[in-house]
Amino acid sequence: MGKGFIILLSFFIFAILIPNPNFAQSDSTFYFKKPEDRYYYSRTGKWMSRASTLGIIPEVHGFDNLVLGLNIAEVKSSSGEGALFGKAYQLGIEYIPTQKIIAPKVKYWKAGWAYILGGNIGGSGLYYFKKEASSFALRPEVGLGVVFFQINYGYTIFFNDKFKEISPHTFSVSWYHTILPRKKEK
């Protein structure tokens, strides 16, 4: 065996024994290191950060009817150099007190802000029910807002005619309250 082969074999053994920089060892357990909470994105030349939080989103909306809502949401956001982008998954409920109508819902939205002013777009799947009727509905929404406060317009599409007393148009005002701040993703 030549001297070059021994050096090459030593290099490969050394490379195998040295842990990958994306992994760290705590006792005998390996775990994956996530990116730093603030990192330099070389493709755009900007500093970025990521976070994930759990919160509640109370809302008031309606067009002809007052509607009260309460949602729990997981918001994932990234920011950098004056911009903030976010997306949320929400589970919630809407209640129309004058007509005793309840609607559980699932909602997803995405938003973007430049400094503090921005816009959002999303959609909800709702299941309206009262004593004698029920209906599934979809509601696409678009809106404006500042980081934790939003004003949206939505149009509800019902899958049957049992809820004609509810206007399909809705304007909503909602605000986000963090209840469980998670550590920034590292």
C-alpha positions, 0 to 999 in steps of 0.5 A, spaced: 500 500 500 502 506 498 503 512 502 497 516 498 492 510 499 494 511 507 493 518 507 486 518 503 484 512 507 486 516 514 482 522 511 475 518 510 476 515 517 477 521 520 471 524 516 466 519 518 468 519 525 467 527 526 460 529 526 456 532 521 456 540 523 448 539 522 448 534 528 450 535 535 450 530 541 447 530 548 449 524 552 448 518 546 443 521 543 443 525 536 439 531 534 438 535 528 440 543 529 435 547 526 438 554 523 439 560 528 433 564 530 437 570 526 441 568 519 444 571 513 440 569 507 446 569 502 441 569 496 438 575 497 443 578 502 438 580 507 438 578 515 432 573 516 428 570 522 423 565 524 418 564 529 412 560 531 407 562 536 400 559 539 394 564 540 387 566 540 384 571 535 377 574 537 373 577 532 367 581 531 364 581 524 357 581 520 354 585 515 346 585 516 347 580 523 352 581 528 357 575 529 362 573 534 368 569 533 373 566 537 379 562 534 385 558 537 391 559 532 398 557 530 402 562 527 408 561 523 412 567 521 419 569 518 421 576 518 427 580 515 429 587 513 423 591 514 418 585 512 414 580 515 410 574 512 406 569 516 401 564 515 396 561 520 392 555 521 386 556 526 380 552 529 374 556 532 367 558 532 362 563 530 356 565 534 350 569 531 346 571 538 340 574 535 338 568 531 342 562 535 346 560 530 353 556 531 358 555 526 365 551 528 370 553 523 377 551 520 381 557 517 388 558 513 391 565 511 397 568 509 399 575 510 405 579 508 407 586 511 412 592 510 414 594 516 407 594 520 402 595 514 400 589 510 395 585 507 392 578 507 388 572 504 385 566 506 379 562 507 374 558 512 370 552 512 364 553 516 359 548 518 353 552 520 347 549 524 341 551 528 335 547 531 332 545 524 337 546 519 345 545 518 349 547 512 356 547 510 359 553 507 366 556 504 368 563 505 374 566 501 377 572 505 381 578 503 384 584 508 388 589 510 391 590 517 397 592 521 401 586 524 396 583 530 390 587 527 386 585 521 380 588 517 377 583 512 372 582 507 369 575 506 363 572 501 360 566 504 358 560 499 352 556 502 351 549 500 344 549 501 338 554 502 337 553 509 340 559 511 337 565 507 337 569 513 344 570 513 348 575 509 353 572 505 357 578 505 361 579 511 366 584 514 370 582 520 375 585 525 380 581 528 386 581 533 391 576 535 393 575 542 399 570 543 398 566 549 404 561 548 410 564 545 414 559 543 422 559 542 424 562 536 426 556 531 433 554 532 
